[in-house]
Amino acid sequence: MLVVLSDLHFQQDPHGQNRNLESRSLRMFFEEIARAAKLKQAKDLTIVLNGDIFDYIRNQAWFVPGKDGGALRPYAELEPSQPLSDALEERVWAIHQSIEQDPRVQPSIALLEAIAHGTDDIFTEGVHPKFLFIPGTSDRLADMSVQVKSRLYDMLNLPGSPDDPFPRQILFTKTPWRDWPHATRILDVPGKHVDYGTLIQHGHEYDWTACEFNYDDNVLGRTPEPADAHLYRMSSLSDWIAIDVIGRLAKDFLDDCGGDASKLIPENQFIYDCLMEADDVRPQLRVLSYLLWRLEGDPWLMIRELVRAHLVHAAKHQRLRQWLSQHDQSWLPDRADKIRAAVKTLASLSGAMPDSFLAGLGKRVSRRAGPDTIPLDLLRTDPIWQNPEVHFICHGHFHEPGSIPLGVIDGHPKLAVCTGTWRRRHRQGLDEISHVAIRSMGYSIFYRPDEQTGNKAHRMEFWQGQVVTHQPDAPPQTDEDTP
């Protein structure tokens, strides 16, 4: 029995924020998995934590200067095989410790650790689970920090050694295929024990803003292969967007209000909450549209000059220029050229941006953002479909859970399933103006043919729950929001 979940996004919540998952939600999930394993009389149980379990990017610690007084960022120029600098290692480890110490995260970490080491009160009958860990975008640094990696190996009782890189893709099929990392090598079991017909990967491989698989040949958006594994370590454009665009906006507003979130007056607390919640707008390109709607009226009048200044500053930012230069195909027009043209227009406007211009810009960008799902052209051409034993691709990263049927090939259904995120997300409505806050829980279960009592075939189950609470002016998350 194979279980996959992703995108828990454990993080250190700043003062006044309440965005972490309730530990009772995680306990309910494990209780349900224990019941299913008992019902199926599972002989083994593997649970894959498929990326973005921890969030080392969305953290205000990145705005604390380094020891030399300069800015410290996780997208400093690093070769794929180069270790973190001492300063970055210290910062990433401090961020991880702060996440584990967050009051809402502590019980979840304790639960994960107890299950991993067999001291929990949930899996008391039958098989006990083994964990596997695949880094995503927000916890990419877990594979680069010596201290974080060692802690995760210990916490989750992972197989292998922290001296080895984390797996980025795991192929669960009866026989190995080409160079794809295979579950038999990771779990040290025969092929018949991992015959789930499934490839598991985080999913940011399909997102041109979140993965640098295009770095070597400057092509935006191509399907990765195992030979590209070293590129997983490189920082993507989404790191910069989360820290120096969205995160910086909230940080600068708080500084303008005195720098102490515990002393904000109600009006400023509302604005600060909204700016922090902009992290959870998906796709990220809809952030401007979200802020224009959420802060309509007097709050927007208080914040619009800061937003305008940030747009201009972002357009001129060295990190963006560097990224565009790395990804520009000089021999033909491409996506980088379109971004560069839009950025040039923004920068030339300076602060003279009427609200009508910003509203139109937000709407145009929102339409181009598209749905928060895997790009179909890349999904269709993924070379893994050439493997006749693969029936499913299971991924996360895209926060909208669901499945996409590729079709029936040689009599077998081919399906991509996205487990989505467990944290709150803001989705734009069909009116292209308002946004609805949704909390979800999603996970997938895969069964081998020999685990079926009737039809001896590969089986996939996708389970999801959602909660929407009507509280338009309240802080974004309460205990009642738990699915």
C-alpha positions, 0 to 999 in steps of 0.5 A, spaced: 500 500 500 502 506 497 500 513 500 502 520 497 501 527 500 504 533 499 504 541 500 503 541 507 507 548 507 509 548 515 512 554 516 514 559 522 507 563 523 509 571 524 505 574 530 498 575 529 498 569 523 495 562 523 496 559 517 499 552 519 495 546 519 492 543 525 495 537 528 488 534 528 487 534 521 494 530 520 492 525 526 485 524 522 489 523 516 493 517 519 487 514 522 484 513 516 490 510 513 491 506 519 483 503 518 484 502 510 491 498 511 487 494 516 481 493 512 486 491 506 490 487 510 496 490 507 503 487 508 507 493 507 505 501 507 509 506 504 507 514 505 511 519 501 511 526 503 512 529 496 515 535 497 513 542 500 512 539 507 516 545 510 517 552 507 524 555 508 522 560 503 516 564 505 519 566 512 521 573 514 528 571 517 530 572 509 530 580 511 534 579 517 541 582 514 547 577 514 553 578 519 556 582 514 550 587 513 548 585 506 542 581 504 542 574 505 538 570 499 537 563 498 538 564 490 545 567 491 549 564 485 551 557 486 553 551 482 548 545 482 553 541 486 556 547 490 554 546 498 551 552 501 555 557 504 556 557 512 552 564 512 546 560 508 547 554 512 546 557 519 540 561 516 536 555 513 538 551 519 535 557 524 529 557 519 528 550 520 528 550 527 523 556 528 518 552 524 519 546 528 518 550 534 512 554 532 506 552 537 501 549 531 507 545 528 510 542 534 504 537 535 505 535 527 512 534 528 511 530 534 506 525 531 510 524 524 516 523 529 512 518 533 509 514 527 516 514 524 519 511 530 513 506 531 511 509 538 505 512 536 498 510 538 495 510 531 498 504 527 497 499 533 495 493 529 498 490 523 503 494 518 507 500 520 508 505 515 515 507 512 516 514 510 520 517 504 521 524 503 522 528 496 523 535 496 519 540 492 520 548 491 519 551 498 523 545 501 529 545 496 534 547 501 533 541 505 537 537 500 543 542 501 543 544 508 547 538 512 544 540 518 536 540 516 538 533 512 540 530 518 534 532 522 529 530 517 533 523 516 532 522 524 525 525 524 522 521 519 527 515 520 528 515 512 532 509 509 539 510 506 544 515 509 544 523 509 550 523 505 546 521 499 541 526 495 534 526 497 530 522 491 527 527 486 523 522 483 521 515 485 518 510 480 514 504 483 514 499 478 515 491 478 522 492 474 527 498 473 526 503 467 532 506 464 535 511 469 529 513 473 530 512 481 527 506 482 523 504 489 527 497 489 533 501 490 531 506 495 527 501 500 531 495 498 525 490 497 524 486 491 520 489 485 514 485 486 513 489 493 513 496 489 509 494 483 504 500 483 505 502 476 506 509 479 511 515 478 512 520 484 515 527 483 513 533 486 511 536 480 514 543 479 518 540 474 512 542 469 512 549 472 517 554 468 517 559 474 519 554 479 524 549 476 530 550 473 530 544 468 531 549 462 537 552 465 542 548 461 539 549 454 535 556 456 528 553 454 523 555 458 518 549 460 521 542 458 520 535 461 525 533 465 529 526 465 534 523 470 540 526 467 537 533 469 537 531 477 543 536 479 538 542 476 533 541 482 538 544 487 538 551 483 533 556 485 527 558 481 524 565 479 518 563 484 523 564 490 525 571 488 517 572 487 515 569 494 521 573 498 523 580 494 516 581 491 510 578 495 514 577 502 517 584 501 511 588 501 508 585 507 515 587 511 515 594 508 508 595 510 510 593 517 516 597 518 512 603 516 507 602 521 513 601 526 515 594 525 512 591 531 506 586 529 503 586 536 502 593 536 498 594 530 492 598 530 486 594 527 486 597 520 493 596 519 492 589 522 487 588 517 492 590 511 498 586 514 494 580 514 492 581 507 499 582 505 501 576 508 495 572 505 497 574 498 502 568 499 497 563 498 494 566 492 494 561 486 497 562 481 502 567 484 501 572 478 494 573 480 496 577 487 495 584 484 488 582 482 487 579 489 490 585 493 486 590 489 479 586 491 481 585 498 483 592 500 478 596 496 476 602 499 480 606 504 485 600 505 487 600 498 488 608 499 493 607 504 497 601 501 497 603 493 503 608 493 507 602 496 504 597 491 506 602 485 513 603 488 514 595 489 512 594 482 517 598 479 522 596 484 521 589 482 521 590 474 528 593 475 531 588 480 537 585 479 535 577 480 529 578 475 534 581 470 539 575 471 534 570 470 531 573 464 538 573 461 539 566 463 533 564 459 533 568 453 533 564 447 537 569 442 535 566 436 527 567 436 522 570 440 520 567 447 517 567 453 523 571 456 522 576 451 515 577 453 516 578 460 522 583 459 517 587 454 512 587 460 518 589 465 520 595 461 513 598 460 512 597 468 519 600 469 518 606 465 511 608 468 515 609 474 510 611 480 505 614 475 500 608 475 493 610 476 488 605 479 485 603 473 491 601 470 493 597 475 486 594 475 487 592 468 494 590 469 491 585 474 486 582 470 490 581 464 495 578 468 490 573 471 487 571 465 494 569 462 496 565 469 491 560 467 489 555 472 493 552 477 494 545 474 499 541 470 501 544 463 497 539 458 503 539 453 508 537 458 504 532 461 503 529 454 510 529 452 513 526 459 517 520 457 515 516 462 509 514 458 513 510 454 514 505 460 508 500 459 508 499 466 507 506 468 499 508 469 499 514 474 503 520 475 502 522 482 504 529 483 503 536 488 506 543 487 500 545 483 495 547 489 489 545 485 487 538 487 484 533 482 486 528 476 487 529 469 486 522 464 491 522 459 487 516 455 487 509 455 493 506 452 494 499 450 488 497 454 490 501 460 488 508 463 493 513 464 492 518 469 496 524 472 493 526 479 495 532 483 494 531 491 494 539 491 495 543 498 493 542 505 494 549 506 489 555 505 489 558 498 485 563 495 482 562 488 479 567 483 472 567 482 469 567 475 467 574 475 475 575 475 475 580 481 473 576 487 477 571 491 474 565 495 479 562 500 479 554 500 482 549 505 483 542 502 486 536 504 488 531 499 491 524 498 492 518 493 492 511 495 495 506 490 494 498 491 498 493 487 495 487 483 496 482 489 493 487 494 486 486 490 481 481 493 477 482 486 480 484 480 487 483 480 489 490 477 493 496 479 488 501 483 488 508 485 484 512 489 484 519 490 481 522 496 479 530 498 475 534 502 474 542 502 472 547 507 469 554 505 468 559 511 464 565 510 468 570 514 470 576 509 473 581 514 476 576 519 483 573 519 484 568 514 484 561 518 481 559 524 480 552 527 473 551 524 477 551 517 480 544 518 477 539 513 
